[in-house]
């Protein structure tokens, strides 16, 4: 599921309309990129892009530390997929 959502975020134009014409017509924001969503959050709730970015980095760092500490061992299971899967990547954060 997380990979599908990541794919929508990376290529929203490829997914618009696939879930039904009603969503595309009535809720186009469901296909917004992360950048569009961040801009809307900044405008609507007054949370600056900088604060959102800081939160995102902190979240990635915490997820990486938790994974390294084994906190997700009971939740993450190996599976074979056709494409690489996304996980918290401390090197990027």
Secondary structure, DSSP 8 states (H G I E B T S, - for coil): -HHHHHHHHH-HHHHTTTT-HHHHHH-GGGG--HHHHHHHHHHHH---HHHHHHHHHHHHHHHHHHHHTTTTTTT------SS------TTT-
